[in-house]
Amino acid sequence: MAHQHQRLFWVIKNGVLFGLYQMRIRLTLLGLCQIGMLLCLNTRVVFYGQTILPGMTELPVKWLVMLVLPLIIIGDMPRRVIFYYYPRFLPSSRGLAMLLTMVCGMLSNVLPVGMAAWGLIPISPEYTLYLIAAQSCILIIYSAAVMLVSPMVVQAIILAALIAAVFLPITTPLSLLMLVRFTAAAAGKQFGLLLGGAVIVVVASWYYLGKVDYEVLDGKDSY
């Protein structure tokens, strides 16, 4: 039993390190961009969101960049972790293999989110909590979705959804990520919708992993 626990700890530790290694260059360069934005610009300005001008709605570029950069940092890391670790070390645990990719995704954004939370908590603790929870859901959805389709396709879909949230006159889970449109009364329901979407994508990806021929993928798409 002790040997099994030691092996499991080794697999998890090395899986996370492997995932972070896959992101090392993007994590360093783009992570510094995120931190630089938060240091140079007021955190409230970055996450404020859309500015409505007479006759038009301005696209909040800084807000978009902060939400999209984590997806670019993660890139194809989940596919590499899954297709390398799952067939070699975790053949009986698809769930644990997927959990490794999600943990790596979360770790890639810990520092920027922590800095953002530090600046936003005094302004709106409710918004800060929603931002952290909703962005975690988005990273989970991304990490699971790239098992099914190309990372660039998933990034484009999420970017399009964020842009649509800016211009749609209705409240959506993504529109609440803008401080200017956040309302605590709607946060619970909208987060529930986002969490439900995450569960659907994770289940679909988990099912897909059970159908993959890893011997065919090994050395090609995998690692």
Secondary structure, DSSP 8 states (H G I E B T S, - for coil): -HHHHHHHHHHHHHHHHHHHHHTHHHHHHHHHHHHHHHHHS-HHHHHH--EEETTEEE--HHHHHHHHHHHHHHTTHHHHHHHHHHHHH-TT-HHHHHHHHHHHHHHTTHHHHHHHHHHHTTT-HHHHHHHHHHHHHHHHHHHHHTTTS-HHHHHHHHHHHHHHHHH-SS--TTGGGSGGG--HHHHHHHHHHHHHHHHHHHHHHHHHHTT--HHHHTTTT--
